[in-house]
Amino acid sequence: MQEIKQIIEILELNTQIISQIPSVYQRTQEALRTAQQARTKAEELEVALDESLKLQSHYAKLLNMHDGGKRIGFKTTEEWINRLKEIKKIAA
């Protein structure tokens, strides 16, 4: 998320500097809009992941209570992502 914010800041600065060159200015404006859309989408996905994690943890707890299993519930999305990396579901 921080990287996207930095890209947006750089693009905004570039927009100010190169506003005198119409074609470059237009392409920079388009890149800025794309980066802002990516940031919005990333923020939405973070919320969705947080909500999904709450459900996963809740159901793990319920199922463990029901059958005495040892399903893992995660407190943070970072813990969940680290576990997925550990079991190689996502790249480390």
C-alpha positions in Angstrom: 0.0 0.0 0.0 2.9 2.4 0.9 4.4 1.8 -2.5 1.2 2.8 -4.3 1.0 6.0 -2.2 4.6 6.9 -3.2 3.9 6.3 -6.9 0.9 8.6 -6.6 3.0 11.3 -5.0 5.7 11.0 -7.7 3.1 11.1 -10.4 1.5 14.2 -8.9 4.9 15.9 -8.8 5.6 14.9 -12.4 2.2 16.3 -13.4 3.1 19.7 -11.9 6.5 19.7 -13.5 5.6 18.5 -17.0 2.2 20.2 -17.4 3.9 22.3 -20.1 4.4 19.2 -22.4 0.8 18.2 -23.4 1.4 14.6 -24.5 3.6 13.7 -21.6 1.2 15.5 -19.3 -1.7 13.5 -20.6 0.1 10.1 -20.2 1.1 11.1 -16.6 -2.5 12.0 -15.8 -3.6 8.7 -17.1 -1.0 6.9 -15.0 -2.0 8.9 -12.0 -5.7 7.9 -12.4 -4.7 4.2 -12.8 -2.5 4.4 -9.6 -5.4 6.0 -7.7 -7.8 3.3 -8.9 -5.2 0.6 -7.9 -5.0 2.2 -4.4 -8.8 2.2 -4.0 -9.0 -1.4 -5.1 -6.2 -2.4 -2.8 -8.0 -0.7 0.1 -11.2 -2.6 -0.8 -9.4 -5.9 -0.9 -7.8 -5.2 2.5 -11.2 -4.7 4.0 -12.5 -7.9 2.3 -9.5 -9.8 3.6 -10.1 -8.6 7.1 -13.7 -9.6 7.0 -12.9 -13.0 5.5 -10.4 -13.6 8.2 -13.0 -12.8 10.9 -15.3 -15.4 9.4 -12.5 -18.0 9.0 -11.4 -17.6 12.6 -15.0 -17.8 13.9 -15.8 -20.9 11.9 -12.5 -22.5 13.0 -13.4 -21.9 16.6 -17.0 -23.3 16.1 -15.8 -26.4 14.4 -13.1 -27.0 17.0 -15.8 -26.7 19.7 -18.0 -29.1 17.7 -15.5 -31.9 17.0 -12.5 -31.1 19.2 -10.4 -30.3 16.1 -7.3 -28.2 16.1 -8.1 -25.7 13.3 -6.1 -22.5 13.4 -7.7 -19.2 13.9 -5.7 -16.1 13.0 -5.8 -12.8 14.8 -4.4 -10.7 12.0 -4.3 -10.8 8.2 -0.5 -10.7 8.5 -0.6 -14.0 10.5 -2.8 -15.5 7.9 -0.6 -14.4 5.0 2.5 -15.7 6.8 0.8 -19.1 7.2 -0.1 -19.2 3.5 3.6 -18.4 2.7 4.7 -21.1 5.1 2.5 -23.7 3.3 3.5 -22.3 0.0 0.1 -21.2 -1.1 1.5 -17.8 -2.0 5.1 -16.7 -2.8 7.3 -15.8 0.1 
